Amino acid sequence: MCNYYSIGLPLGEGQGDVAALLRHVADSIDALRADGSVEILGLNYSAGEVNEFGEWPRMVVFYAVEG
């Protein structure tokens, strides 16, 4: 079964920092794996949203719980 979650940096200054977003995604995957065995099935990057602070990119992480 495929599960997913969307993740981005907090709204505000620095929300468009893609390198920080990737670190945030990696930390979230590490936290997910700490709860059990998961397989990462894919990642999707989206940069379509813009607000008063500029571009607000997000990523979707697709994963399956093993076992």
N, C-alpha and C positions, 0 to 999 in steps of 0.2 A: 504494500500500500504506500502510495506517495503522499507525503506530508510536505507542507511548505510554510514559510513565514517570510514576511517582508520586513526589511530593516533599513534604517537610515540614521543619519546623525540628527541630534536635536535641532529643532527650529532655531535659527538665529545665526549670528556671525560664525563663520567657519563651516556652515552646513554643506557647502559645496566642495569641501576638501576630499577628493576621491581617495587619496592615499589613506587618510584617516578613516574613511568609510570602509576600505578594504581591511584595515586593522580591526575595526569594529566587527566586521563580518567574521573574521578569523577568530576573534575572541568569543563570539556567539556560538560558533561551531565547536570550539573547545568546551564551552559550557554545556552544550547539547551532548557531547560525547561523554562528559563526566557523569551524566545521568544514566548512561547505558551505551550499548553498541549501536551505532548508526552508520549508514552508508550515505554519503553525499551523492545525490543523483545529478545535480546540476545547479548552476547559478545563472541568474538573469539580471543584467544591469539596465537601469532605466534612468534617463536624465531629462525627462519631459516636463517636470513640474518646476515652475518659477514663481517666486513670491517676492516680497519686499526686500529680502536678503540675497536674492539672486537665485541661481539654479540650485535645486534640492534633489540630488540624485538618491536613488534607492536601489537596493538589491533584493531579489527574492532567492531564498535558499530552498532547494528541493531535496528532501531526504527520506530515507526509509529506516524504520526501526528494525534491527535484526533480531531474530529469535522469537 
